[in-house]
Amino acid sequence: MEKRCRTDIMADVLKTVKATEEKEDMPYGAKKKHIMEKAGLNFSQLRRYLKDLTDLGFLREENGFYRTTENGSKFIEKHQEIQELLK
């Protein structure tokens, strides 16, 4: 497995949350355990990334569920554009 940089991990967390929001059975957002498993992080890493993404305004936490903000969605789009340029 290739080592991921910080922005790749941030994008993975945001994409995990966004995908969870779009599921009909999970419209409230994603819980920490789900994000941790899908993004491939340990709990310590997860806490740090959730705090950073929340502080940056890319995620918001409501009653234990994480949801992407408009800026978080923009980050995902821009990250995907950069990935396409690097191919």
C-alpha angles and dihedrals in degrees: 000000000000118000111252124222123227095263091050091053091047089051091048091053092047093047090049092053093044092050090049092051090054094056113098093222093051107040094144095069136253132316122223095253092053092049092046093053097043096043093045097237134138118236095261092052091045093054091051094049094045090051093047094046091047092047090050091052095245095114135029128200121220121177093333094314123109122217132182119246126217089265090050090055090049090051090054091050094048092046090053091049091053091048089053091051091052095054 
